[in-house]
Every structure is written in C-alpha cells, then in structure tokens.
Amino acid sequence: MASTFPPYTYDDDLIETTRRDARTRVRVYRLNDIVVVIGSGSQPSLEVDLAACEADGVPVLRRRGGGCSVVLDPGNVIVSVAAAGIPFGHHRRYFNQLTAWLIAGLAGSGVSGVKQAGICDLVIGDKKVAGACLHRSRDLLFYAASLLVDPDLSRVRRYLRHPPREPDYRRRRAHGEFMGSLSALSGLDHLRASGTVLVADRVAAALRQELRPPQLATSFSS
C-alpha cells in the first residue's frame, strides 16, 4: 500500500461550484463501491489495517475534513454541505447547527430517535449511527456526514483498528458493539427485504426531498 493516499474527490465539484457562486448546497448520495477514508490528519498505520485493504483491493482515500478513519460501503448514505461566506472559527457551534439540521431532516424523513453525542456523532440509544467531519478554508465551510443506514460492520472490523482517540460515550467498545444500523434501530428494517441497496436508496431519496440548504449563522453574540 502506497505511503501517500489519493484524495476523496466525490464532493469536489460541489465545493468548487459553491466557491464560484457562493450558494449553499446540499448533496445526498451513496457509493456503489467500498472505500476506506482517512481524516486529513490521520496516521493510517494507527487507524487502518493497510494489509487487509491491499489484500481485498479496497482503496484508502484521504478526505478534506478531520476525524478518524471510516469505511464507506453501499449501505452508507453521505450528506454533504458546502457553504461560502462563513467566517472562520466557531467550529463547535457550526457542528452543533449542522447536526441539529441533519437530525431534523432525518425526523422529517421518518427516522426518529436520533440524538447528538460527542462533538459530531449521531446516535440512537448508545449506538453510533453517523459520524461527521468539518473542513474550513478561508470563508468556505464543508461538512460531510456518513449515515450508517445498513452498514457491513464486518468490513469495519476487518479494515479499521481501534481508533487512537474516541468520544467518552464510546467507553472503549469495539466497532461492532459501538456502531449500529440506522435502519434497524429506527424501525426501518422492513425496507431490508430487497437488500441493502434498497434501504440506503430509500433513505437517501427521502432525505433529498426533506433537506434544504441550512441557514448558518455568520456571527455569534459571545
């Protein structure tokens, strides 16, 4: 496995278009393939079983945003937001705004019981059902969340090591004990009848109908 890793480019056009016209945009999609995505500051050898990825032909890509490594498979739905004209700083507040926006969108799509945990995770009970990252460049804000709609957790166990840092609520739990399926935990298991793609596609379609570009604050009183 090469010591340098190609960039995760699936949202590059969204970012560049937003840079040109300063309009906030939202994209909801899923991947047909399996990839491991490392954070902008990740040390892959600490977070990823690179030998397993190489043996299985699974690419390892580096994203713009921070955080630890994730596995994206066809059972994940990615929600991305690009916004211009957002002053630099206040990262935690923007995380909170965007997390609340996504939770409201999920509720409007029929996915209930989702709450925020840690800085940017979404949970049902104490199971993680989504993680997110934030990237800032001048006055551009880029946010991406990966929803574990119907993930293949066996791949997570195979490709990812226990992360070198974790939120308190994880409590050192292994991947399979810590992560959950959004479709199963939120009562959408009936969508599973025709396979993972149907579940993820239906959740993605519902979110596309429900989500509108978020109205992000450009100043804070304190």
Protein Blocks (a to p, Z undefined) as FASTA:
>chain_A
ZZbdcddfklmmmmmmmmmnopacddddddfbdcddddfkbcfklmpcfklmmmnopacd
ddfbecddddddfkbccdddddehiaeejklmmmmmmmmmmmmmmmmnopghiacehjlp
ccehjacfbdcddddehjaccddddddfbacfklmmmmpccdfbdcfklnopafklmpcc
fklmnopmmmmmnojklmmmmmmmmmmmmpccddddfbdfZZ
